[in-house]
Amino acid sequence: MNFPVGEIKTKATLPVTFTTVADTLITKKFNGYIVQSISNNTIEEGVLFFRDGELNACITECLGEQKTLKGDEAFKEFLHQTKGSGFFQVVELTRSQVDLVTAFDEHLILQNKVNLKDLPKLIPSKFEAKIEDKAQKNDLFERFGLTGLKK
């Protein structure tokens, strides 16, 4: 996923207490995004955008399955990913940069606005791989176009 580069405000490992992170960003009327990467049988990534402190847009990808979710469906998966094993970064952007991202793909925009009080009910208690990588482990190089690296 390619999005505007901004100033990295926070780096940390997953799992994380997402409600605490979100509360801080909402209170500061943050513009930017949280990007997270988790690793289970495959690699999943998620990006959640904030605009003036409101949850604004979301996208998630499962690289092994080449599956992309956007908007409300992605947000549900993003919250699930917060319980996975990996890392996340909080990246600050200008409001104009956030608007530009959603202008290029309006499917990213969250249609159902989420209240911070409702957020804990939406986050699962633990991570379970929902997207299984069906490929053989020895096919990893081929799937990612790295066949020249095989011994």
N, C-alpha and C positions, 0 to 999 in steps of 0.2 A: 504494500500500500504506500502510495506517495502522497504526502500532504505537506503544506508549508512548514518550513523549518522555523522554529521559534526558540525562545529561551527555555532551557530545561530547568524547571523549578524544583522538581523532586524526582529522585530515583529510589526504588525500593524493590523488595522481592514480594512475590505472591506466595501464599494467599495473604489477603489484606482485609482489614475491617473497612469495607468500602463506604459505609455510611459516614464514618469519620472523615475520610478523604473528601467525599461529596459535600458534606456539611461545611468544611473549610472553604472549598471552591465556591459554593453557593453564597456563603457569607461575604466573601471577597468580591462578589460579582465578576468572577473569573471569565476571561475569554481565552479559549485554547482547547486543548484536548488531553485526554489520558490515553496513552497507547500501552497495551499490554500484550505480552507473548507468553504462551504456556506450551509446555511440552508434555505430551503423554505418548501414545503410540504414533502420533503425528504432531505437527506444529499448528497451533491455532493463534490467531492474532485478533485483537479487537481495538477499536478506536471509538471513544465517546467524546463528542464535542460539547463544550459549554459556550453559551452566548449570554453575556451579561449576567452570569451566575445561574442560568437556567440550563437544564439538560436539553440539548437542542437536536443532536443528530448522532447516528451510530452506524458502524459497519463492522462486521466480523468476517474472518476468512479461516477456512481450514485448508492449509496448503496441500496436504496429502490427497484430499478428496476433491480439491479445486472447487470448493463450495463457498459461496459468498452470500451473506445475509445483510439486509439493509433495513434501516428504520426501526420500527417497534420490534420486529422479529429479531433483529440483531441485538437490540438492547437487552432482551431477555437472555440471549446467549452470552452477552458481555458480562452481565451480572453473574452468570454461572461460572464464567472464566475467572472471576475474582477469587474463587475458592481453589483454583488450580495451582500447580507448581510452576513458577516462572518469575517474571519481573514486569515492572511497569514504570512508566515515566509520565510526569505531568509537564506538558509543554505549553507555554504561554504564547498566544498570538494576539494580534489586534482584532477588534471586532470586525473590521473590514475583511481580514483574512478568513475568519470563520464564515462570514457571509459569502465570500467567494467560493469556498468549498461546497457549500450547499447550493449555490447558484449553478454549479456545474453538474450536480446530481441531486435533484430534489427528493429522490427516493430515500436519501439518508435521513431526512428530517423526521423526528419523532412526532407522530400524530396524536398520541395519547400522552399528555403532559403528566409528569410524575411529581407528586408532592414528597418532600423529604421525609415526612412522617410515615408515608406508605412504603418507602424504600426497603426497610428491614423485612417486610413481609414478602417482597419479591426476590430476595436473595436466598438461594438454597443453602442448606446447612453444610454441604460438602460437595466436592467436585466429582462428577462421574462422567466419563467420556461418552458423549452423545454421538459423536461422529467418529466411527471406527475406521481405521485405515485398513482396507481390505487387501492391500498389496503385500506381496512377499517382502521381507526385509532386504533380500538380495536384489530387489528391483529398485531400491531407492536411488541409486546412481542414474538409472535409466529414466525414471520419472522426472528427475530434476535436470536432465540433459547433461549429465556428467559421466557419460560412458567411457570417455577417455581416461578417467581416473581409476578404473578397475585394474586390479593386478592380474 
